[in-house]
């Protein structure tokens, strides 16, 4: 069986706050790429719950975080439709993402 790795390295300050983050994806050709935020979700099948790691550096601008979250919300709508085939719910999720963008003042 073939395996691959995706790794995230986090440099912390003296208060354990992320200062810098770098990621690698063997198959994606990404090596030591700096990022200011990451959100990782995994499914715990035994407990039937999502486990999450949400990290961002203290240098992540608030407006960039708003755009990051907006794009994640849009991605969730697309993933939901692909996984379930439920276009109506996916459309509602997309509309919710657009409402977020307006309320967060990143989209008019």
Biopython code that builds the backbone (N, CA, C, O; Angstrom):
import numpy as np
from Bio.PDB.StructureBuilder import StructureBuilder

atoms = [
    (1, "UNK", "N", (0.843, -1.178, 0.000)),
    (1, "UNK", "CA", (0.000, 0.000, 0.000)),
    (1, "UNK", "C", (0.892, 1.246, 0.000)),
    (1, "UNK", "O", (1.868, 1.334, 0.745)),
    (2, "UNK", "N", (0.537, 2.179, -0.835)),
    (2, "UNK", "CA", (1.274, 3.435, -0.934)),
    (2, "UNK", "C", (0.813, 4.388, 0.157)),
    (2, "UNK", "O", (-0.375, 4.441, 0.474)),
    (3, "UNK", "N", (1.735, 5.136, 0.731)),
    (3, "UNK", "CA", (1.387, 6.148, 1.729)),
    (3, "UNK", "C", (2.011, 7.479, 1.337)),
    (3, "UNK", "O", (2.949, 7.535, 0.542)),
    (4, "UNK", "N", (1.476, 8.535, 1.905)),
    (4, "UNK", "CA", (2.014, 9.873, 1.686)),
    (4, "UNK", "C", (1.822, 10.669, 2.970)),
    (4, "UNK", "O", (1.093, 10.242, 3.865)),
    (5, "UNK", "N", (2.465, 11.809, 3.062)),
    (5, "UNK", "CA", (2.392, 12.614, 4.272)),
    (5, "UNK", "C", (2.078, 14.065, 3.969)),
    (5, "UNK", "O", (2.502, 14.618, 2.954)),
    (6, "UNK", "N", (1.327, 14.664, 4.872)),
    (6, "UNK", "CA", (1.127, 16.104, 4.916)),
    (6, "UNK", "C", (1.556, 16.514, 6.322)),
    (6, "UNK", "O", (1.040, 15.988, 7.308)),
    (7, "UNK", "N", (2.486, 17.438, 6.413)),
    (7, "UNK", "CA", (3.022, 17.836, 7.713)),
    (7, "UNK", "C", (2.887, 19.334, 7.923)),
    (7, "UNK", "O", (2.972, 20.121, 6.980)),
    (8, "UNK", "N", (2.677, 19.713, 9.172)),
    (8, "UNK", "CA", (2.628, 21.119, 9.553)),
    (8, "UNK", "C", (3.596, 21.310, 10.718)),
    (8, "UNK", "O", (3.512, 20.617, 11.732)),
    (9, "UNK", "N", (4.510, 22.257, 10.557)),
    (9, "UNK", "CA", (5.466, 22.595, 11.616)),
    (9, "UNK", "C", (5.066, 23.950, 12.182)),
    (9, "UNK", "O", (4.867, 24.906, 11.433)),
    (10, "UNK", "N", (4.948, 24.031, 13.491)),
    (10, "UNK", "CA", (4.519, 25.259, 14.152)),
    (10, "UNK", "C", (5.634, 25.742, 15.069)),
    (10, "UNK", "O", (6.116, 25.000, 15.925)),
    (11, "UNK", "N", (6.038, 27.001, 14.878)),
    (11, "UNK", "CA", (7.011, 27.638, 15.767)),
    (11, "UNK", "C", (6.234, 28.501, 16.752)),
    (11, "UNK", "O", (5.451, 29.363, 16.353)),
    (12, "UNK", "N", (6.460, 28.259, 18.051)),
    (12, "UNK", "CA", (5.712, 28.942, 19.101)),
    (12, "UNK", "C", (6.569, 29.985, 19.811)),
    (12, "UNK", "O", (7.788, 29.848, 19.905)),
    (13, "UNK", "N", (5.904, 31.034, 20.310)),
    (13, "UNK", "CA", (6.627, 32.010, 21.120)),
    (13, "UNK", "C", (6.669, 31.513, 22.567)),
    (13, "UNK", "O", (6.244, 30.394, 22.855)),
    (14, "UNK", "N", (7.176, 32.338, 23.461)),
    (14, "UNK", "CA", (7.322, 31.931, 24.866)),
    (14, "UNK", "C", (5.979, 31.675, 25.557)),
    (14, "UNK", "O", (5.936, 31.018, 26.597)),
    (15, "UNK", "N", (4.886, 32.187, 24.989)),
    (15, "UNK", "CA", (3.550, 31.967, 25.549)),
    (15, "UNK", "C", (2.782, 30.861, 24.826)),
    (15, "UNK", "O", (1.571, 30.721, 25.003)),
    (16, "UNK", "N", (3.482, 30.085, 24.018)),
    (16, "UNK", "CA", (2.906, 28.975, 23.259)),
    (16, "UNK", "C", (1.936, 29.435, 22.171)),
    (16, "UNK", "O", (1.053, 28.682, 21.762)),
    (17, "UNK", "N", (2.102, 30.670, 21.706)),
    (17, "UNK", "CA", (1.281, 31.215, 20.622)),
    (17, "UNK", "C", (2.032, 31.001, 19.310)),
    (17, "UNK", "O", (3.222, 31.305, 19.230)),
    (18, "UNK", "N", (1.357, 30.482, 18.277)),
    (18, "UNK", "CA", (2.049, 30.272, 17.001)),
    (18, "UNK", "C", (2.615, 31.575, 16.423)),
    (18, "UNK", "O", (1.902, 32.566, 16.270)),
    (19, "UNK", "N", (3.908, 31.544, 16.109)),
    (19, "UNK", "CA", (4.562, 32.683, 15.462)),
    (19, "UNK", "C", (4.683, 32.455, 13.965)),
    (19, "UNK", "O", (4.427, 33.349, 13.159)),
    (20, "UNK", "N", (5.081, 31.230, 13.609)),
    (20, "UNK", "CA", (5.223, 30.868, 12.202)),
    (20, "UNK", "C", (4.758, 29.434, 12.028)),
    (20, "UNK", "O", (4.860, 28.606, 12.933)),
    (21, "UNK", "N", (4.238, 29.163, 10.819)),
    (21, "UNK", "CA", (3.837, 27.799, 10.481)),
    (21, "UNK", "C", (4.309, 27.499, 9.061)),
    (21, "UNK", "O", (4.301, 28.360, 8.182)),
    (22, "UNK", "N", (4.714, 26.264, 8.874)),
    (22, "UNK", "CA", (5.172, 25.797, 7.570)),
    (22, "UNK", "C", (4.524, 24.447, 7.306)),
    (22, "UNK", "O", (4.303, 23.661, 8.228)),
    (23, "UNK", "N", (4.219, 24.181, 6.024)),
    (23, "UNK", "CA", (3.611, 22.895, 5.703)),
    (23, "UNK", "C", (4.273, 22.262, 4.497)),
    (23, "UNK", "O", (4.840, 22.938, 3.639)),
    (24, "UNK", "N", (4.181, 20.933, 4.460)),
    (24, "UNK", "CA", (4.721, 20.115, 3.382)),
    (24, "UNK", "C", (3.639, 19.134, 2.941)),
    (24, "UNK", "O", (2.910, 18.583, 3.766)),
    (25, "UNK", "N", (3.547, 18.925, 1.639)),
    (25, "UNK", "CA", (2.661, 17.905, 1.077)),
    (25, "UNK", "C", (3.454, 17.175, 0.005)),
    (25, "UNK", "O", (3.669, 17.694, -1.090)),
    (26, "UNK", "N", (3.881, 15.972, 0.333)),
    (26, "UNK", "CA", (4.747, 15.203, -0.560)),
    (26, "UNK", "C", (4.203, 15.129, -1.981)),
    (26, "UNK", "O", (4.920, 15.428, -2.936)),
    (27, "UNK", "N", (2.951, 14.736, -2.125)),
    (27, "UNK", "CA", (2.375, 14.546, -3.455)),
    (27, "UNK", "C", (1.986, 15.849, -4.132)),
    (27, "UNK", "O", (1.785, 15.880, -5.346)),
    (28, "UNK", "N", (1.880, 16.912, -3.369)),
    (28, "UNK", "CA", (1.475, 18.198, -3.932)),
    (28, "UNK", "C", (2.640, 19.068, -4.347)),
    (28, "UNK", "O", (2.447, 20.170, -4.862)),
    (29, "UNK", "N", (3.852, 18.579, -4.125)),
    (29, "UNK", "CA", (5.024, 19.362, -4.479)),
    (29, "UNK", "C", (5.211, 20.585, -3.586)),
    (29, "UNK", "O", (5.867, 21.550, -3.978)),
    (30, "UNK", "N", (4.643, 20.544, -2.404)),
    (30, "UNK", "CA", (4.757, 21.674, -1.479)),
    (30, "UNK", "C", (5.787, 21.316, -0.426)),
    (30, "UNK", "O", (5.674, 20.304, 0.266)),
    (31, "UNK", "N", (6.801, 22.175, -0.321)),
    (31, "UNK", "CA", (7.880, 21.907, 0.610)),
    (31, "UNK", "C", (8.198, 23.152, 1.417)),
    (31, "UNK", "O", (8.608, 24.178, 0.874)),
    (32, "UNK", "N", (8.004, 23.043, 2.712)),
    (32, "UNK", "CA", (8.346, 24.112, 3.646)),
    (32, "UNK", "C", (7.692, 25.445, 3.276)),
    (32, "UNK", "O", (8.328, 26.496, 3.343)),
    (33, "UNK", "N", (6.423, 25.391, 2.889)),
    (33, "UNK", "CA", (5.659, 26.582, 2.497)),
    (33, "UNK", "C", (5.101, 27.246, 3.751)),
    (33, "UNK", "O", (4.468, 26.590, 4.579)),
    (34, "UNK", "N", (5.339, 28.546, 3.886)),
    (34, "UNK", "CA", (4.834, 29.259, 5.058)),
    (34, "UNK", "C", (3.344, 29.544, 4.901)),
    (34, "UNK", "O", (2.864, 29.832, 3.805)),
    (35, "UNK", "N", (2.627, 29.459, 6.011)),
    (35, "UNK", "CA", (1.212, 29.803, 6.051)),
    (35, "UNK", "C", (0.929, 30.535, 7.350)),
    (35, "UNK", "O", (1.661, 30.380, 8.328)),
    (36, "UNK", "N", (-0.114, 31.319, 7.362)),
    (36, "UNK", "CA", (-0.478, 32.051, 8.573)),
    (36, "UNK", "C", (-1.676, 31.430, 9.295)),
    (36, "UNK", "O", (-1.993, 31.825, 10.417)),
    (37, "UNK", "N", (-2.342, 30.461, 8.660)),
    (37, "UNK", "CA", (-3.494, 29.822, 9.309)),
    (37, "UNK", "C", (-3.717, 28.428, 8.746)),
    (37, "UNK", "O", (-3.404, 28.145, 7.589)),
    (38, "UNK", "N", (-4.264, 27.567, 9.589)),
    (38, "UNK", "CA", (-4.651, 26.230, 9.161)),
    (38, "UNK", "C", (-5.844, 25.763, 9.987)),
    (38, "UNK", "O", (-5.964, 26.083, 11.170)),
    (39, "UNK", "N", (-6.707, 25.014, 9.351)),
    (39, "UNK", "CA", (-7.828, 24.381, 10.042)),
    (39, "UNK", "C", (-7.876, 22.938, 9.565)),
    (39, "UNK", "O", (-8.011, 22.666, 8.372)),
    (40, "UNK", "N", (-7.765, 22.034, 10.503)),
    (40, "UNK", "CA", (-7.760, 20.612, 10.179)),
    (40, "UNK", "C", (-8.905, 19.950, 10.936)),
    (40, "UNK", "O", (-9.066, 20.155, 12.139)),
    (41, "UNK", "N", (-9.686, 19.165, 10.234)),
    (41, "UNK", "CA", (-10.773, 18.408, 10.859)),
    (41, "UNK", "C", (-10.584, 16.936, 10.537)),
    (41, "UNK", "O", (-10.266, 16.569, 9.406)),
    (42, "UNK", "N", (-10.782, 16.107, 11.536)),
    (42, "UNK", "CA", (-10.772, 14.660, 11.331)),
    (42, "UNK", "C", (-12.017, 14.080, 11.985)),
    (42, "UNK", "O", (-12.536, 14.639, 12.952)),
    (43, "UNK", "N", (-12.492, 12.962, 11.458)),
    (43, "UNK", "CA", (-13.699, 12.322, 11.965)),
    (43, "UNK", "C", (-13.326, 11.185, 12.903)),
    (43, "UNK", "O", (-12.627, 10.255, 12.500)),
    (44, "UNK", "N", (-13.779, 11.246, 14.143)),
    (44, "UNK", "CA", (-13.616, 10.163, 15.103)),
    (44, "UNK", "C", (-14.834, 9.258, 14.947)),
    (44, "UNK", "O", (-15.912, 9.557, 15.461)),
    (45, "UNK", "N", (-14.654, 8.156, 14.236)),
    (45, "UNK", "CA", (-15.776, 7.268, 13.928)),
    (45, "UNK", "C", (-16.347, 6.610, 15.180)),
    (45, "UNK", "O", (-17.556, 6.396, 15.269)),
    (46, "UNK", "N", (-15.499, 6.293, 16.136)),
    (46, "UNK", "CA", (-15.977, 5.636, 17.351)),
    (46, "UNK", "C", (-16.885, 6.559, 18.163)),
    (46, "UNK", "O", (-17.906, 6.124, 18.694)),
    (47, "UNK", "N", (-16.510, 7.825, 18.256)),
    (47, "UNK", "CA", (-17.302, 8.786, 19.043)),
    (47, "UNK", "C", (-18.325, 9.542, 18.202)),
    (47, "UNK", "O", (-19.171, 10.259, 18.736)),
    (48, "UNK", "N", (-18.240, 9.376, 16.866)),
    (48, "UNK", "CA", (-19.145, 10.079, 15.938)),
    (48, "UNK", "C", (-19.083, 11.592, 16.151)),
    (48, "UNK", "O", (-20.102, 12.265, 16.308)),
    (49, "UNK", "N", (-17.836, 12.104, 16.151)),
    (49, "UNK", "CA", (-17.661, 13.542, 16.309)),
    (49, "UNK", "C", (-16.440, 14.025, 15.539)),
    (49, "UNK", "O", (-15.487, 13.282, 15.304)),
    (50, "UNK", "N", (-16.502, 15.285, 15.158)),
    (50, "UNK", "CA", (-15.382, 15.916, 14.467)),
    (50, "UNK", "C", (-14.384, 16.431, 15.495)),
    (50, "UNK", "O", (-14.757, 17.035, 16.500)),
    (51, "UNK", "N", (-13.129, 16.181, 15.226)),
    (51, "UNK", "CA", (-12.041, 16.710, 16.047)),
    (51, "UNK", "C", (-11.329, 17.759, 15.206)),
    (51, "UNK", "O", (-11.124, 17.564, 14.008)),
    (52, "UNK", "N", (-10.954, 18.862, 15.825)),
    (52, "UNK", "CA", (-10.422, 19.982, 15.050)),
    (52, "UNK", "C", (-9.139, 20.531, 15.657)),
    (52, "UNK", "O", (-8.913, 20.480, 16.866)),
    (53, "UNK", "N", (-8.322, 21.050, 14.771)),
    (53, "UNK", "CA", (-7.162, 21.846, 15.157)),
    (53, "UNK", "C", (-7.243, 23.122, 14.334)),
    (53, "UNK", "O", (-7.121, 23.084, 13.109)),
    (54, "UNK", "N", (-7.447, 24.240, 14.994)),
    (54, "UNK", "CA", (-7.496, 25.546, 14.334)),
    (54, "UNK", "C", (-6.338, 26.376, 14.870)),
    (54, "UNK", "O", (-6.279, 26.684, 16.060)),
    (55, "UNK", "N", (-5.430, 26.730, 13.989)),
    (55, "UNK", "CA", (-4.264, 27.516, 14.387)),
    (55, "UNK", "C", (-4.081, 28.689, 13.443)),
    (55, "UNK", "O", (-4.321, 28.578, 12.241)),
    (56, "UNK", "N", (-3.655, 29.811, 13.996)),
    (56, "UNK", "CA", (-3.262, 30.950, 13.173)),
    (56, "UNK", "C", (-2.168, 31.696, 13.908)),
    (56, "UNK", "O", (-2.116, 31.700, 15.138)),
    (57, "UNK", "N", (-1.301, 32.323, 13.144)),
    (57, "UNK", "CA", (-0.195, 33.059, 13.744)),
    (57, "UNK", "C", (-0.678, 34.421, 14.216)),
    (57, "UNK", "O", (-1.719, 34.917, 13.785)),
    (58, "UNK", "N", (0.098, 35.008, 15.107)),
    (58, "UNK", "CA", (-0.282, 36.332, 15.602)),
    (58, "UNK", "C", (-0.124, 37.390, 14.524)),
    (58, "UNK", "O", (-0.561, 38.526, 14.707)),
    (59, "UNK", "N", (0.492, 37.038, 13.407)),
    (59, "UNK", "CA", (0.665, 37.961, 12.285)),
    (59, "UNK", "C", (-0.462, 37.862, 11.261)),
    (59, "UNK", "O", (-0.458, 38.596, 10.273)),
    (60, "UNK", "N", (-1.424, 36.971, 11.479)),
    (60, "UNK", "CA", (-2.539, 36.810, 10.535)),
    (60, "UNK", "C", (-3.452, 38.026, 10.646)),
    (60, "UNK", "O", (-4.053, 38.246, 11.698)),
    (61, "UNK", "N", (-3.569, 38.828, 9.570)),
    (61, "UNK", "CA", (-4.457, 39.991, 9.620)),
    (61, "UNK", "C", (-5.924, 39.562, 9.751)),
    (61, "UNK", "O", (-6.336, 38.544, 9.194)),
    (62, "UNK", "N", (-6.693, 40.342, 10.486)),
    (62, "UNK", "CA", (-8.103, 40.026, 10.720)),
    (62, "UNK", "C", (-8.862, 39.923, 9.399)),
    (62, "UNK", "O", (-9.664, 39.005, 9.226)),
    (63, "UNK", "N", (-8.627, 40.839, 8.469)),
    (63, "UNK", "CA", (-9.334, 40.783, 7.187)),
    (63, "UNK", "C", (-8.981, 39.522, 6.402)),
    (63, "UNK", "O", (-9.836, 38.955, 5.723)),
    (64, "UNK", "N", (-7.728, 39.082, 6.492)),
    (64, "UNK", "CA", (-7.341, 37.830, 5.836)),
    (64, "UNK", "C", (-8.039, 36.641, 6.494)),
    (64, "UNK", "O", (-8.442, 35.700, 5.811)),
    (65, "UNK", "N", (-8.182, 36.682, 7.821)),
    (65, "UNK", "CA", (-8.875, 35.597, 8.525)),
    (65, "UNK", "C", (-10.335, 35.542, 8.087)),
    (65, "UNK", "O", (-10.885, 34.456, 7.902)),
    (66, "UNK", "N", (-10.961, 36.696, 7.920)),
    (66, "UNK", "CA", (-12.347, 36.731, 7.446)),
    (66, "UNK", "C", (-12.460, 36.097, 6.059)),
    (66, "UNK", "O", (-13.379, 35.319, 5.802)),
    (67, "UNK", "N", (-11.523, 36.430, 5.164)),
    (67, "UNK", "CA", (-11.546, 35.847, 3.812)),
    (67, "UNK", "C", (-11.292, 34.344, 3.866)),
    (67, "UNK", "O", (-11.929, 33.575, 3.147)),
    (68, "UNK", "N", (-10.359, 33.932, 4.722)),
    (68, "UNK", "CA", (-10.044, 32.517, 4.906)),
    (68, "UNK", "C", (-11.294, 31.750, 5.346)),
    (68, "UNK", "O", (-11.615, 30.703, 4.785)),
    (69, "UNK", "N", (-11.990, 32.274, 6.346)),
    (69, "UNK", "CA", (-13.195, 31.612, 6.841)),
    (69, "UNK", "C", (-14.298, 31.593, 5.788)),
    (69, "UNK", "O", (-15.015, 30.599, 5.664)),
    (70, "UNK", "N", (-14.442, 32.667, 5.035)),
    (70, "UNK", "CA", (-15.443, 32.706, 3.963)),
    (70, "UNK", "C", (-15.167, 31.608, 2.937)),
    (70, "UNK", "O", (-16.079, 30.890, 2.526)),
    (71, "UNK", "N", (-13.920, 31.483, 2.532)),
    (71, "UNK", "CA", (-13.564, 30.459, 1.551)),
    (71, "UNK", "C", (-13.784, 29.052, 2.102)),
    (71, "UNK", "O", (-14.181, 28.152, 1.361)),
    (72, "UNK", "N", (-13.532, 28.858, 3.393)),
    (72, "UNK", "CA", (-13.787, 27.553, 4.010)),
    (72, "UNK", "C", (-15.282, 27.248, 4.007)),
    (72, "UNK", "O", (-15.687, 26.124, 3.710)),
    (73, "UNK", "N", (-16.099, 28.242, 4.337)),
    (73, "UNK", "CA", (-17.552, 28.035, 4.318)),
    (73, "UNK", "C", (-18.039, 27.655, 2.922)),
    (73, "UNK", "O", (-18.881, 26.769, 2.778)),
    (74, "UNK", "N", (-17.513, 28.322, 1.895)),
    (74, "UNK", "CA", (-17.876, 27.962, 0.516)),
    (74, "UNK", "C", (-17.432, 26.539, 0.192)),
    (74, "UNK", "O", (-18.160, 25.778, -0.444)),
    (75, "UNK", "N", (-16.237, 26.195, 0.636)),
    (75, "UNK", "CA", (-15.711, 24.854, 0.406)),
    (75, "UNK", "C", (-16.587, 23.795, 1.074)),
    (75, "UNK", "O", (-16.806, 22.722, 0.513)),
    (76, "UNK", "N", (-17.082, 24.096, 2.262)),
    (76, "UNK", "CA", (-17.965, 23.161, 2.966)),
    (76, "UNK", "C", (-19.229, 22.914, 2.148)),
    (76, "UNK", "O", (-19.700, 21.780, 2.063)),
    (77, "UNK", "N", (-19.781, 23.967, 1.547)),
    (77, "UNK", "CA", (-20.996, 23.778, 0.740)),
    (77, "UNK", "C", (-20.718, 22.864, -0.447)),
    (77, "UNK", "O", (-21.540, 22.010, -0.778)),
    (78, "UNK", "N", (-19.567, 23.038, -1.090)),
    (78, "UNK", "CA", (-19.220, 22.202, -2.242)),
    (78, "UNK", "C", (-18.966, 20.754, -1.816)),
    (78, "UNK", "O", (-19.404, 19.816, -2.481)),
    (79, "UNK", "N", (-18.256, 20.588, -0.702)),
    (79, "UNK", "CA", (-17.987, 19.242, -0.201)),
    (79, "UNK", "C", (-19.280, 18.543, 0.191)),
    (79, "UNK", "O", (-19.455, 17.353, -0.072)),
    (80, "UNK", "N", (-20.180, 19.278, 0.817)),
    (80, "UNK", "CA", (-21.464, 18.706, 1.233)),
    (80, "UNK", "C", (-22.239, 18.194, 0.022)),
    (80, "UNK", "O", (-22.771, 17.084, 0.038)),
    (81, "UNK", "N", (-22.296, 19.012, -1.025)),
    (81, "UNK", "CA", (-23.034, 18.589, -2.222)),
    (81, "UNK", "C", (-22.390, 17.367, -2.864)),
    (81, "UNK", "O", (-23.080, 16.434, -3.274)),
    (82, "UNK", "N", (-21.068, 17.381, -2.948)),
    (82, "UNK", "CA", (-20.358, 16.255, -3.559)),
    (82, "UNK", "C", (-20.569, 14.966, -2.749)),
    (82, "UNK", "O", (-20.727, 13.886, -3.319)),
    (83, "UNK", "N", (-20.570, 15.090, -1.423)),
    (83, "UNK", "CA", (-20.689, 13.913, -0.558)),
    (83, "UNK", "C", (-22.113, 13.387, -0.458)),
    (83, "UNK", "O", (-22.322, 12.183, -0.311)),
    (84, "UNK", "N", (-23.110, 14.295, -0.537)),
    (84, "UNK", "CA", (-24.489, 13.873, -0.285)),
    (84, "UNK", "C", (-25.399, 13.949, -1.503)),
    (84, "UNK", "O", (-26.419, 13.262, -1.566)),
    (85, "UNK", "N", (-25.029, 14.784, -2.469)),
    (85, "UNK", "CA", (-25.896, 15.011, -3.618)),
    (85, "UNK", "C", (-27.079, 15.916, -3.307)),
    (85, "UNK", "O", (-27.948, 16.108, -4.158)),
    (86, "UNK", "N", (-27.124, 16.464, -2.124)),
    (86, "UNK", "CA", (-28.239, 17.314, -1.698)),
    (86, "UNK", "C", (-27.983, 18.767, -2.110)),
    (86, "UNK", "O", (-27.423, 19.559, -1.351)),
    (87, "UNK", "N", (-28.406, 19.088, -3.326)),
    (87, "UNK", "CA", (-28.144, 20.415, -3.878)),
    (87, "UNK", "C", (-28.814, 21.531, -3.092)),
    (87, "UNK", "O", (-28.242, 22.610, -2.936)),
    (88, "UNK", "N", (-30.030, 21.280, -2.594)),
    (88, "UNK", "CA", (-30.753, 22.340, -1.880)),
    (88, "UNK", "C", (-30.041, 22.743, -0.591)),
    (88, "UNK", "O", (-29.944, 23.931, -0.284)),
    (89, "UNK", "N", (-29.550, 21.777, 0.156)),
    (89, "UNK", "CA", (-28.832, 22.089, 1.395)),
    (89, "UNK", "C", (-27.495, 22.750, 1.069)),
    (89, "UNK", "O", (-27.083, 23.690, 1.750)),
    (90, "UNK", "N", (-26.820, 22.261, 0.033)),
    (90, "UNK", "CA", (-25.551, 22.864, -0.379)),
    (90, "UNK", "C", (-25.758, 24.316, -0.793)),
    (90, "UNK", "O", (-24.945, 25.182, -0.469)),
    (91, "UNK", "N", (-26.839, 24.578, -1.504)),
    (91, "UNK", "CA", (-27.153, 25.950, -1.914)),
    (91, "UNK", "C", (-27.387, 26.831, -0.692)),
    (91, "UNK", "O", (-26.918, 27.968, -0.647)),
    (92, "UNK", "N", (-28.109, 26.310, 0.296)),
    (92, "UNK", "CA", (-28.346, 27.055, 1.535)),
    (92, "UNK", "C", (-27.025, 27.367, 2.245)),
    (92, "UNK", "O", (-26.829, 28.477, 2.740)),
    (93, "UNK", "N", (-26.117, 26.378, 2.292)),
    (93, "UNK", "CA", (-24.809, 26.605, 2.904)),
    (93, "UNK", "C", (-24.039, 27.694, 2.163)),
    (93, "UNK", "O", (-23.396, 28.539, 2.785)),
    (94, "UNK", "N", (-24.104, 27.670, 0.838)),
    (94, "UNK", "CA", (-23.419, 28.690, 0.043)),
    (94, "UNK", "C", (-24.016, 30.074, 0.305)),
    (94, "UNK", "O", (-23.285, 31.057, 0.433)),
    (95, "UNK", "N", (-25.326, 30.146, 0.382)),
    (95, "UNK", "CA", (-25.981, 31.424, 0.685)),
    (95, "UNK", "C", (-25.588, 31.924, 2.075)),
    (95, "UNK", "O", (-25.396, 33.122, 2.282)),
    (96, "UNK", "N", (-25.471, 30.998, 3.016)),
    (96, "UNK", "CA", (-25.033, 31.358, 4.362)),
    (96, "UNK", "C", (-23.610, 31.914, 4.327)),
    (96, "UNK", "O", (-23.303, 32.881, 5.024)),
    (97, "UNK", "N", (-22.745, 31.307, 3.521)),
    (97, "UNK", "CA", (-21.375, 31.805, 3.376)),
    (97, "UNK", "C", (-21.371, 33.216, 2.802)),
    (97, "UNK", "O", (-20.583, 34.062, 3.226)),
    (98, "UNK", "N", (-22.243, 33.465, 1.847)),
    (98, "UNK", "CA", (-22.316, 34.803, 1.248)),
    (98, "UNK", "C", (-22.869, 35.821, 2.244)),
    (98, "UNK", "O", (-22.431, 36.971, 2.261)),
    (99, "UNK", "N", (-23.823, 35.408, 3.067)),
    (99, "UNK", "CA", (-24.336, 36.288, 4.120)),
    (99, "UNK", "C", (-23.221, 36.624, 5.106)),
    (99, "UNK", "O", (-23.085, 37.771, 5.531)),
    (100, "UNK", "N", (-22.429, 35.624, 5.465)),
    (100, "UNK", "CA", (-21.272, 35.854, 6.333)),
    (100, "UNK", "C", (-20.342, 36.896, 5.721)),
    (100, "UNK", "O", (-19.886, 37.807, 6.412)),
    (101, "UNK", "N", (-20.060, 36.761, 4.423)),
    (101, "UNK", "CA", (-19.139, 37.685, 3.754)),
    (101, "UNK", "C", (-19.644, 39.119, 3.825)),
    (101, "UNK", "O", (-18.862, 40.048, 4.030)),
    (102, "UNK", "N", (-20.933, 39.298, 3.659)),
    (102, "UNK", "CA", (-21.510, 40.647, 3.738)),
    (102, "UNK", "C", (-21.421, 41.169, 5.170)),
    (102, "UNK", "O", (-20.997, 42.302, 5.395)),
    (103, "UNK", "N", (-21.821, 40.344, 6.134)),
    (103, "UNK", "CA", (-21.796, 40.777, 7.538)),
    (103, "UNK", "C", (-20.377, 41.020, 8.030)),
    (103, "UNK", "O", (-20.159, 41.884, 8.879)),
    (104, "UNK", "N", (-19.415, 40.277, 7.516)),
    (104, "UNK", "CA", (-18.012, 40.448, 7.910)),
    (104, "UNK", "C", (-17.340, 41.581, 7.137)),
    (104, "UNK", "O", (-16.158, 41.867, 7.333)),
    (105, "UNK", "N", (-18.107, 42.219, 6.259)),
    (105, "UNK", "CA", (-17.630, 43.370, 5.475)),
    (105, "UNK", "C", (-16.465, 43.022, 4.553)),
    (105, "UNK", "O", (-15.553, 43.824, 4.351)),
    (106, "UNK", "N", (-16.512, 41.808, 3.996)),
    (106, "UNK", "CA", (-15.496, 41.451, 3.008)),
    (106, "UNK", "C", (-16.098, 41.358, 1.614)),
    (106, "UNK", "O", (-15.383, 41.168, 0.630)),
    (107, "UNK", "N", (-17.429, 41.494, 1.537)),
    (107, "UNK", "CA", (-18.115, 41.433, 0.254)),
    (107, "UNK", "C", (-19.341, 42.321, 0.318)),
    (107, "UNK", "O", (-20.076, 42.310, 1.306)),
    (108, "UNK", "N", (-19.558, 43.082, -0.726)),
    (108, "UNK", "CA", (-20.726, 43.971, -0.759)),
    (108, "UNK", "C", (-21.847, 43.331, -1.549)),
    (108, "UNK", "O", (-22.917, 43.923, -1.692)),
]
sb = StructureBuilder()
sb.init_structure("model")
sb.init_model(0)
sb.init_chain("A")
sb.init_seg("    ")
for serial, (resi, resn, name, xyz) in enumerate(atoms, 1):
    if name == "N":
        sb.init_residue(resn, " ", resi, " ")
    sb.init_atom(name, np.array(xyz, "f"), 0.0, 1.0, " ", f" {name:<3s}", serial, name[0])
structure = sb.get_structure()
